[in-house]
């Protein structure tokens, strides 16, 4: 797959698992994924060319257990909302990006 992840992904309100690993996806992760797909447990997007930041909106994915965003071009800091709202996360794999800051 190539291109961007459409904001229309937000229409999949019953989505629980999104696995789009090892493609040629670019652009940012649409905010609609966080705000409308709140049942997501697995968000696996590693091995693409995604850019931008990890939005604080990720905190809306309170059922998230697996977050794998490794090997992309994400930048900025890891939002605090990931730690404070996504308390069921078991797998957090973010290597291979340009993330900065501390994990607190």
DANOR-V235947 format. One record per residue. N is the residue number from 1. PHI is phi in whole degrees, 0 to 359 (NA if undefined). NEAR is the number of other ideal C-beta (glycine too) atoms within 10 Angstrom. Layout:
# DANOR-V235947
{{N	PHI	NEAR} {N	PHI	NEAR}}
This chain:
# DANOR-V235947
{{1	NA	9} {2	221	9} {3	101	10} {4	251	12} {5	274	21} {6	292	12} {7	302	13} {8	299	10} {9	305	16} {10	297	16} {11	286	11} {12	272	15} {13	292	9} {14	262	6} {15	301	18} {16	245	11} {17	227	12} {18	235	17} {19	236	12} {20	231	16} {21	283	14} {22	53	13} {23	230	16} {24	237	10} {25	285	19} {26	228	15} {27	84	14} {28	263	15} {29	280	25} {30	296	19} {31	302	15} {32	298	17} {33	298	25} {34	282	22} {35	275	13} {36	245	19} {37	253	21} {38	285	14} {39	268	15} {40	299	23} {41	253	16} {42	244	16} {43	236	23} {44	243	18} {45	232	23} {46	289	21} {47	74	18} {48	238	24} {49	233	13} {50	291	23} {51	232	15} {52	89	13} {53	253	14} {54	274	23} {55	292	19} {56	302	15} {57	300	16} {58	302	22} {59	297	17} {60	284	20} {61	272	24} {62	289	13} {63	264	14} {64	299	25} {65	243	16} {66	228	17} {67	235	24} {68	234	18} {69	239	24} {70	297	17} {71	56	19} {72	226	22} {73	235	13} {74	287	22} {75	224	13} {76	89	14} {77	260	13} {78	278	21} {79	295	18} {80	302	12} {81	300	18} {82	298	21} {83	280	14} {84	273	9} {85	246	17} {86	258	20} {87	282	9} {88	266	12} {89	298	16} {90	252	8} {91	242	11} {92	232	16} {93	235	13} {94	232	18} {95	296	10} {96	79	14} {97	236	19} {98	247	10} {99	284	17} {100	225	9} {101	96	10} {102	243	6} {103	259	10} {104	242	6}}
